């Protein structure tokens, strides 16, 4: 497989991931809920930020605060 073909395939997979992710979080009420759902699914803050249209820093902060709150409640 050529490098160009491999890159085209990777672009297609990224597009499919974005479509599936948007579909999965479409009905969640808040951006925070969407971020935490996608993080739990194993996506990185950078990937999540591309899907929901937020900065990766904002996504990372949301995940950090949720983990901090969860640890405090335990």
Number of C-alpha atoms within 10 A of each C-alpha: 5 7 8 9 10 11 11 12 12 12 12 12 12 13 13 12 14 17 12 13 19 16 10 13 17 11 10 12 9 10 15 14 14 21 26 18 17 21 17 11 10 11 15 15 22 14 18 25 18 12 19 17 11 15 14 16 12 13 23 18 13 18 18 12 11 14 13 11 11 10 9 8 7 5
